Amino acid sequence: MRLAALFLVLLLGLGLVLALLALDAAADVAEAADQELHRDLASDLAPRFEPYLTEGIDEAAIDSIIAGMTQINRRLDVYLLEADGTIKGWFMGGGEDPQLEGVALGPIMQFLYNEPAPILGDDPSRPGEQAPFSVSPISVMGQEGCYLYLLLQSEDYDAVLASLRGPVFGRLALRASLLAFALTALVGLALFWWLSRRLTTLRAAVSAFERGQIDRRVTVQSNDELGHLSAAFNAMAEQIEGQMEDMRRADRLRRELVANVSHDLRSPLASIQGYLETLQLKAESLPPERRRRYVDVALAQTRRLGSLVTQLFDLSKLDARQVQPHFEAFPIAELMQDVVMQYEPEAEKRGVVLRAVLPETGLPLVRADIGLIERVLTNLLDNALRYTPEGGTVEVRPVDDGAMVCVEVADTGVGISPEVLPHVFERFVRADASRSRAQGDGAGLGLAIAKRIVDLHGGAIKVESEPGVGTTFTFGLPVVG
């Protein structure tokens, strides 16, 4: 309503301004029409006046001519001007005597050069006022270059015009105001109804979103401010919905993390506790071999527990971006060969063929953190050996594509099921979910750590797998220079 009232006031003010402009325009039109109608009046009178201006100014004869003319046009004031505009004589149509000694020649020249009307000239009887006129060269007492200057509007005419201006302006202003009010009623109310409807729709959407309907959106109907506001609300709602989904997912992962960590910690702790209690209760009655085996098992579970804690600690630092890589140039082929040599005893123990397939030509240097990339290779090799059965093969091979060196770790193991494959880089996810944690498998953190390290280098790691055929992990490193 406030907007509508302001709009109405502005339109009413505009109506008054238009009324004033219309009156001024009407006056200009009247003056132009009057001047055009009487443009040749001075040139027609000049030959009739000249016979009475030879020896002097025959005022009686000229008054007689003017009296005959003013029966038709009572607004006529006649002036005889010298070449410089000085008044030489005058014949007033009922007005006061001249108050000026002369008139400006500029408008006279414009008139004589036929410039468009209205051209207003000085009114000698009313200093500061101007009126339409007609002018013609004339000879006065043998002096050439004089002018016959006729004012077409007298003081009486202006008085009558002023008396009529008020009523005319009042009617015009009233009509303009009524027209403005009608336009406000038809256009303004329709416009404000349209704006109010859109605002109501937007408010309803915001209220519904506030009540928990986070999937509520607003249809963007235009490209104006309300359209931008609707688009901004939709973008904000999408962002909040995404953040809430991330929070729910993070909460779900947190619960799974706590459950998995609790299970992974509880299993080795229970095993260690069981063997130690057995040793404590039956130390004297157990054969030395059995005591040694119990100690070995407890020690192995302790190492497993320590490895899990270390992996959790490393993963938490990577997630928190607390690990800053130290980039340097190094030969990736040598690092691959060293890691393969470290795992050769484990591969022989499992009956798996492990080899590094290196090209005969040298590879370019890569730029990365050598310690973190070694961690990626060890995690991938450890994962490949764990899921490759006896008689299988694990290969580590580089592929140089010019801008990057891609490292592939391929095995002929059990593969990864299509259901697990999209989640293989998530924590506590195993390629073979049917295996028990108690069977000595990892905690499902190695691939998650490998991915975080590759992400930290600005790269990407991908996996291709076919159940029963094998799996290939690939990540790339930028070459130097």
C-alpha positions as CSV (number, residue, x, y, z in Angstrom):
1,M,0.0,0.0,0.0
2,R,2.9,2.4,0.8
3,L,4.4,1.7,-2.7
4,A,1.0,2.2,-4.3
5,A,0.5,5.5,-2.4
6,L,4.0,6.7,-3.4
7,F,3.3,5.7,-7.0
8,L,0.0,7.7,-7.0
9,V,1.7,10.8,-5.6
10,L,4.4,10.6,-8.3
11,L,1.8,10.2,-11.0
12,L,-0.3,13.1,-9.7
13,G,2.8,15.3,-9.7
14,L,3.6,14.2,-13.2
15,G,0.1,15.1,-14.2
16,L,0.5,18.7,-12.9
17,V,3.8,19.0,-14.6
18,L,2.3,17.8,-17.9
19,A,-0.5,20.3,-17.5
20,L,2.0,23.2,-17.1
21,L,4.0,22.0,-20.1
22,A,0.7,21.7,-22.1
23,L,-0.2,25.3,-21.2
24,D,3.2,26.6,-22.2
25,A,3.1,24.6,-25.4
26,A,-0.4,25.9,-26.1
27,A,0.8,29.5,-25.6
28,D,3.7,28.8,-28.0
29,V,1.4,27.4,-30.6
30,A,-0.9,30.4,-30.3
31,E,1.9,32.8,-30.6
32,A,3.4,30.9,-33.6
33,A,0.0,30.7,-35.3
34,D,-0.6,34.4,-34.7
35,Q,2.7,35.4,-36.1
36,E,2.4,33.2,-39.1
37,L,-1.0,34.6,-39.9
38,H,0.3,38.1,-39.7
39,R,3.8,37.6,-41.1
40,D,3.1,39.8,-44.2
41,L,1.1,42.4,-42.3
42,A,4.0,44.9,-41.9
43,S,5.1,44.5,-45.5
44,D,1.5,45.1,-46.7
45,L,1.2,48.3,-44.5
46,A,4.6,49.8,-45.4
47,P,3.5,51.0,-48.9
48,R,0.4,52.5,-47.4
49,F,2.4,54.4,-44.7
50,E,5.3,55.6,-46.8
51,P,3.3,58.5,-48.6
52,Y,2.6,60.0,-45.1
53,L,6.2,59.7,-44.1
54,T,8.0,61.8,-46.8
55,E,8.2,65.3,-45.3
56,G,7.3,64.2,-41.8
57,I,5.1,61.9,-40.0
58,D,1.4,62.5,-40.8
59,E,0.1,61.1,-37.5
60,A,-3.6,61.8,-38.4
61,A,-3.4,59.9,-41.6
62,I,-1.6,57.0,-40.1
63,D,-4.0,56.9,-37.1
64,S,-6.8,56.7,-39.6
65,I,-5.3,53.7,-41.3
66,I,-4.6,52.0,-38.0
67,A,-8.1,52.8,-36.8
68,G,-9.5,51.0,-39.8
69,M,-7.4,48.0,-39.1
70,T,-8.1,47.8,-35.3
71,Q,-11.7,47.3,-36.1
72,I,-10.6,43.8,-36.9
73,N,-7.5,43.4,-34.8
74,R,-7.5,45.5,-31.6
75,R,-4.1,44.1,-30.4
76,L,-2.0,46.1,-32.9
77,D,0.8,48.4,-31.7
78,V,2.8,50.2,-34.4
79,Y,6.4,51.5,-34.1
80,L,8.7,53.3,-36.6
81,L,12.3,52.2,-35.9
82,E,15.5,53.6,-37.2
83,A,18.2,51.4,-38.6
84,D,19.7,50.8,-35.2
85,G,16.4,49.9,-33.6
86,T,15.8,53.3,-32.0
87,I,12.1,54.2,-31.8
88,K,11.4,57.1,-34.2
89,G,7.6,57.2,-33.7
90,W,4.8,55.0,-32.4
91,F,1.0,54.5,-32.6
92,M,-0.4,52.6,-29.7
93,G,-3.6,50.6,-29.8
94,G,-4.8,51.7,-26.4
95,G,-1.7,50.8,-24.4
96,E,0.8,52.9,-22.5
97,D,3.5,55.0,-24.2
98,P,6.9,53.3,-24.8
99,Q,9.2,52.9,-21.8
100,L,12.2,51.9,-24.0
101,E,14.1,54.0,-26.4
102,G,14.5,51.1,-28.9
103,V,14.2,47.4,-29.5
104,A,16.8,44.6,-30.1
105,L,17.6,44.0,-33.7
106,G,18.3,40.2,-33.3
107,P,14.7,39.0,-33.5
108,I,14.0,41.5,-36.3
109,M,16.9,39.9,-38.4
110,Q,15.6,36.4,-37.6
111,F,12.1,37.4,-38.8
112,L,13.5,38.9,-42.0
113,Y,15.5,35.8,-42.7
114,N,12.3,33.7,-42.4
115,E,13.3,31.7,-39.4
116,P,10.5,29.5,-37.9
117,A,7.9,31.0,-35.6
118,P,7.4,31.9,-32.9
119,I,10.0,34.8,-32.8
120,L,9.4,37.1,-29.9
121,G,10.5,40.7,-29.9
122,D,10.8,43.5,-27.3
123,D,7.6,45.2,-26.2
124,P,8.7,48.9,-25.6
125,S,5.6,49.6,-23.5
126,R,6.4,46.8,-21.0
127,P,10.2,46.5,-20.4
128,G,11.3,42.9,-20.0
129,E,8.3,41.5,-21.8
130,Q,8.3,40.0,-25.3
131,A,5.6,39.4,-27.9
132,P,5.1,38.1,-31.4
133,F,5.6,40.8,-34.1
134,S,5.6,41.6,-37.8
135,V,8.3,43.8,-39.3
136,S,9.2,45.3,-42.7
137,P,11.8,47.7,-44.1
138,I,10.4,51.2,-44.7
139,S,11.6,54.6,-45.8
140,V,10.9,57.4,-43.3
141,M,11.5,61.0,-44.4
142,G,14.0,59.9,-47.0
143,Q,16.0,57.8,-44.5
144,E,16.4,54.2,-45.8
145,G,16.9,51.2,-43.6
146,C,14.2,52.0,-41.2
147,Y,11.6,49.4,-40.0
148,L,7.9,49.2,-39.6
149,Y,7.5,47.2,-36.3
150,L,4.1,45.8,-35.4
151,L,3.4,44.1,-32.1
152,L,0.6,41.6,-32.5
153,Q,-0.3,41.3,-28.8
154,S,-1.1,44.3,-26.6
155,E,-1.3,44.7,-22.9
156,D,-5.1,44.2,-23.0
157,Y,-4.6,40.9,-24.8
158,D,-2.2,39.7,-22.1
159,A,-4.6,40.7,-19.4
160,V,-7.4,38.7,-21.0
161,L,-5.0,35.7,-21.5
162,A,-4.0,35.8,-17.8
163,S,-7.6,35.9,-16.7
164,L,-8.3,32.8,-18.8
165,R,-5.1,30.9,-17.8
166,G,-6.4,30.0,-14.4
167,P,-9.6,28.2,-15.3
168,V,-8.0,26.6,-18.3
169,F,-5.1,25.4,-16.2
170,G,-7.5,24.2,-13.5
171,R,-9.5,22.1,-16.0
172,L,-6.4,20.7,-17.6
173,A,-4.8,19.8,-14.2
174,L,-8.0,18.2,-13.1
175,R,-8.2,16.1,-16.3
176,A,-4.5,15.2,-15.9
177,S,-5.0,14.2,-12.3
178,L,-8.0,12.1,-13.2
179,L,-6.1,10.4,-16.0
180,A,-3.2,9.8,-13.6
181,F,-5.5,8.3,-11.0
182,A,-7.1,6.1,-13.6
183,L,-3.7,4.9,-14.9
184,T,-2.7,4.2,-11.3
185,A,-5.9,2.2,-10.7
186,L,-5.5,0.1,-13.8
187,V,-1.7,-0.3,-14.2
188,G,-0.4,0.3,-10.7
189,L,-2.7,-2.0,-8.9
190,A,-2.2,-4.7,-11.5
191,L,1.6,-4.3,-11.2
192,F,1.5,-4.3,-7.4
193,W,-0.8,-7.4,-7.4
194,W,1.7,-9.2,-9.6
195,L,4.7,-8.2,-7.4
196,S,2.8,-9.0,-4.2
197,R,1.8,-12.4,-5.6
198,R,5.5,-13.2,-6.4
199,L,6.6,-12.0,-2.9
200,T,3.9,-14.1,-1.3
201,T,5.1,-17.1,-3.2
202,L,8.6,-16.4,-2.1
203,R,7.6,-15.9,1.5
204,A,5.6,-19.2,1.5
205,A,8.7,-21.0,0.2
206,V,11.0,-19.5,2.8
207,S,8.5,-20.3,5.6
208,A,8.2,-23.9,4.3
209,F,12.0,-24.2,4.2
210,E,12.1,-22.8,7.8
211,R,9.6,-25.5,8.9
212,G,11.9,-28.2,7.6
213,Q,10.8,-28.7,4.0
214,I,14.3,-28.3,2.7
215,D,13.3,-29.6,-0.8
216,R,11.1,-26.5,-1.3
217,R,12.1,-24.3,-4.2
218,V,10.8,-21.2,-6.0
219,T,10.1,-21.0,-9.7
220,V,12.2,-18.2,-11.3
221,Q,9.7,-16.3,-13.5
222,S,11.8,-13.3,-14.6
223,N,15.3,-11.8,-14.7
224,D,14.5,-8.8,-12.5
225,E,15.4,-8.3,-8.8
226,L,12.7,-10.7,-7.6
227,G,13.9,-13.3,-10.1
228,H,17.5,-12.9,-8.8
229,L,16.2,-13.1,-5.2
230,S,14.3,-16.4,-6.1
231,A,17.4,-17.8,-7.8
232,A,19.6,-16.8,-4.8
233,F,17.1,-18.5,-2.5
234,N,17.2,-21.7,-4.6
235,A,21.0,-21.7,-4.7
236,M,21.1,-21.1,-0.9
237,A,18.5,-24.0,-0.4
238,E,20.6,-26.3,-2.6
239,Q,23.7,-25.4,-0.7
240,I,22.1,-25.9,2.7
241,E,20.5,-29.2,1.5
242,G,23.9,-30.4,0.3
243,Q,25.5,-29.4,3.6
244,M,22.9,-31.2,5.5
245,E,23.4,-34.3,3.4
246,D,27.1,-34.0,4.0
247,M,26.5,-33.7,7.7
248,R,24.2,-36.7,7.7
249,R,26.8,-38.7,5.7
250,A,29.6,-37.5,8.0
251,D,27.6,-38.5,11.0
252,R,26.9,-41.9,9.4
253,L,30.6,-42.3,8.6
254,R,31.5,-41.2,12.2
255,R,29.2,-43.9,13.6
256,E,30.6,-46.5,11.2
257,L,34.1,-45.3,12.1
258,V,33.5,-45.7,15.8
259,A,32.0,-49.1,15.2
260,N,34.8,-50.3,12.9
261,V,37.5,-48.9,15.1
262,S,36.0,-50.5,18.2
263,H,35.8,-53.8,16.4
264,D,39.3,-53.6,15.0
265,L,40.7,-52.6,18.4
266,R,38.7,-55.1,20.4
267,S,39.6,-58.1,18.3
268,P,43.4,-57.9,18.7
269,L,43.0,-56.7,22.3
270,A,40.8,-59.7,23.1
271,S,43.3,-62.0,21.4
272,I,46.2,-60.5,23.3
273,Q,44.3,-60.7,26.6
274,G,43.3,-64.3,26.0
275,Y,46.8,-65.5,25.3
276,L,48.4,-63.5,28.1
277,E,45.8,-64.8,30.6
278,T,46.5,-68.4,29.4
279,L,50.2,-67.8,29.9
280,Q,49.6,-66.4,33.3
281,L,47.3,-69.3,34.5
282,K,49.1,-72.2,32.8
283,A,52.7,-71.0,32.4
284,E,54.2,-73.9,34.4
285,S,52.1,-76.6,32.6
286,L,52.4,-75.4,29.0
287,P,55.1,-76.9,26.9
288,P,57.8,-74.4,25.8
289,E,56.7,-74.6,22.1
290,R,53.2,-73.7,23.0
291,R,54.3,-70.9,25.3
292,R,56.4,-69.6,22.5
293,R,53.5,-69.8,20.0
294,Y,51.2,-68.0,22.4
295,V,53.8,-65.2,22.8
296,D,54.3,-65.0,19.0
297,V,50.5,-64.7,18.5
298,A,50.2,-62.0,21.1
299,L,53.2,-60.1,19.7
300,A,51.6,-60.3,16.2
301,Q,48.3,-59.0,17.4
302,T,50.2,-56.2,19.2
303,R,51.9,-55.3,15.9
304,R,48.6,-55.4,14.2
305,L,47.1,-53.1,16.8
306,G,50.0,-50.7,16.5
307,S,49.7,-50.7,12.7
308,L,45.9,-49.9,13.0
309,V,46.6,-47.0,15.4
310,T,49.3,-45.7,13.1
311,Q,47.0,-45.9,10.0
312,L,44.2,-44.1,11.9
313,F,46.6,-41.4,13.0
314,D,48.0,-40.9,9.5
315,L,44.5,-40.8,7.9
316,S,43.3,-38.3,10.4
317,K,46.3,-36.0,9.7
318,L,45.6,-36.4,5.9
319,D,41.9,-35.6,6.4
320,A,42.8,-32.5,8.4
321,R,45.4,-31.3,5.8
322,Q,48.1,-31.4,8.5
323,V,50.5,-33.2,6.1
324,Q,52.5,-30.8,3.9
325,P,54.2,-32.6,1.0
326,H,57.9,-31.7,0.3
327,F,58.1,-31.8,-3.5
328,E,61.3,-32.8,-5.2
329,A,62.5,-34.4,-8.5
330,F,63.3,-38.1,-8.4
331,P,63.4,-41.1,-10.7
332,I,60.1,-43.0,-10.2
333,A,61.6,-46.2,-11.7
334,E,64.1,-46.5,-8.9
335,L,61.4,-46.0,-6.3
336,M,59.3,-48.7,-7.9
337,Q,62.2,-51.1,-8.0
338,D,63.0,-50.5,-4.3
339,V,59.4,-51.0,-3.2
340,V,59.1,-54.2,-5.2
341,M,62.4,-55.6,-3.7
342,Q,61.0,-54.9,-0.2
343,Y,57.9,-57.0,-0.9
344,E,59.6,-59.9,-2.7
345,P,60.0,-61.9,0.5
346,E,56.3,-61.5,1.3
347,A,55.4,-62.4,-2.3
348,E,57.5,-65.6,-2.2
349,K,55.9,-66.5,1.1
350,R,52.4,-66.2,-0.5
351,G,53.5,-68.0,-3.7
352,V,52.8,-64.9,-5.8
353,V,55.0,-63.7,-8.7
354,L,55.9,-60.0,-8.0
355,R,57.8,-58.0,-10.6
356,A,58.4,-54.4,-11.8
357,V,57.9,-54.0,-15.5
358,L,60.2,-51.1,-16.5
359,P,60.8,-49.8,-20.0
360,E,64.2,-50.2,-21.6
361,T,64.4,-46.4,-22.2
362,G,64.7,-44.2,-19.2
363,L,61.7,-42.5,-17.6
364,P,61.6,-38.7,-17.0
365,L,62.0,-37.4,-13.5
366,V,58.7,-36.8,-11.6
367,R,58.0,-34.1,-9.0
368,A,56.4,-35.3,-5.8
369,D,57.0,-36.1,-2.1
370,I,59.1,-39.3,-2.4
371,G,58.2,-40.5,1.1
372,L,54.4,-40.1,0.5
373,I,54.6,-41.7,-2.9
374,E,56.4,-44.7,-1.4
375,R,53.6,-45.0,1.1
376,V,51.1,-45.1,-1.8
377,L,53.1,-47.9,-3.6
378,T,53.4,-49.9,-0.4
379,N,49.7,-49.7,0.4
380,L,48.8,-50.7,-3.2
381,L,51.3,-53.6,-3.2
382,D,50.2,-54.8,0.2
383,N,46.5,-54.7,-0.9
384,A,47.4,-56.6,-4.2
385,L,49.4,-59.3,-2.4
386,R,46.6,-59.8,0.2
387,Y,44.0,-60.5,-2.4
388,T,46.0,-62.4,-5.0
389,P,45.9,-66.2,-4.5
390,E,48.9,-68.5,-4.7
391,G,50.2,-68.8,-8.3
392,G,49.0,-65.3,-9.2
393,T,50.9,-62.3,-10.5
394,V,51.4,-58.8,-9.3
395,E,53.0,-56.2,-11.6
396,V,54.1,-52.7,-11.1
397,R,54.6,-50.8,-14.4
398,P,55.0,-47.1,-15.4
399,V,53.4,-45.5,-18.4
400,D,54.9,-42.3,-19.8
401,D,52.4,-40.1,-21.7
402,G,54.6,-37.0,-21.9
403,A,53.1,-34.7,-19.3
404,M,52.7,-37.4,-16.6
405,V,54.1,-40.7,-15.6
406,C,51.2,-43.0,-14.7
407,V,52.0,-45.8,-12.2
408,E,49.9,-49.0,-12.5
409,V,49.7,-51.8,-9.9
410,A,48.0,-54.7,-11.5
411,D,47.1,-58.1,-10.0
412,T,45.4,-61.3,-11.0
413,G,43.6,-61.6,-7.7
414,V,39.9,-62.1,-6.8
415,G,38.9,-58.7,-8.1
416,I,36.3,-56.3,-6.6
417,S,32.6,-56.7,-6.9
418,P,30.7,-54.0,-8.8
419,E,28.8,-53.1,-5.6
420,V,32.0,-52.4,-3.6
421,L,34.0,-50.8,-6.5
422,P,32.6,-47.3,-6.1
423,H,33.4,-47.3,-2.4
424,V,36.8,-49.0,-2.5
425,F,38.7,-45.8,-1.4
426,E,36.5,-45.2,1.6
427,R,37.8,-46.1,5.0
428,F,37.2,-49.6,6.4
429,V,36.0,-50.9,3.0
430,R,37.5,-54.2,1.9
431,A,37.6,-55.6,-1.6
432,D,36.3,-58.9,-0.2
433,A,33.7,-58.0,2.4
434,S,33.2,-61.7,3.2
435,R,36.6,-62.0,4.8
436,S,36.8,-61.6,8.6
437,R,39.0,-59.1,10.3
438,A,40.3,-61.9,12.4
439,Q,41.8,-63.6,9.4
440,G,44.8,-61.2,9.4
441,D,43.5,-58.8,6.7
442,G,44.1,-55.1,6.9
443,A,41.7,-52.7,8.5
444,G,40.6,-51.2,5.1
445,L,42.5,-48.0,5.6
446,G,45.4,-48.5,3.1
447,L,43.5,-47.5,0.0
448,A,41.9,-44.5,1.8
449,I,45.3,-43.3,2.8
450,A,46.6,-43.8,-0.8
451,K,43.8,-41.7,-2.2
452,R,44.4,-38.9,0.3
453,I,48.1,-38.7,-0.6
454,V,47.4,-38.7,-4.3
455,D,44.7,-35.9,-3.7
456,L,47.3,-34.0,-1.7
457,H,49.5,-34.0,-4.9
458,G,46.7,-32.7,-7.0
459,G,46.3,-35.9,-8.9
460,A,43.7,-38.7,-9.1
461,I,43.8,-42.4,-8.5
462,K,41.4,-44.8,-10.3
463,V,40.7,-48.5,-10.2
464,E,39.5,-51.0,-12.8
465,S,38.5,-54.5,-11.7
466,E,36.7,-57.6,-12.8
467,P,35.8,-60.3,-10.3
468,G,37.8,-63.4,-10.7
469,V,40.2,-61.8,-13.2
470,G,42.1,-59.1,-11.3
471,T,42.4,-55.4,-10.4
472,T,44.5,-52.5,-11.6
473,F,45.1,-49.3,-9.6
474,T,46.5,-46.3,-11.5
475,F,47.7,-42.9,-10.4
476,G,49.7,-40.2,-12.2
477,L,52.6,-37.9,-11.3
478,P,53.7,-34.8,-13.2
479,V,57.1,-34.9,-14.9
480,V,59.8,-32.3,-14.2
481,G,60.2,-29.4,-16.6
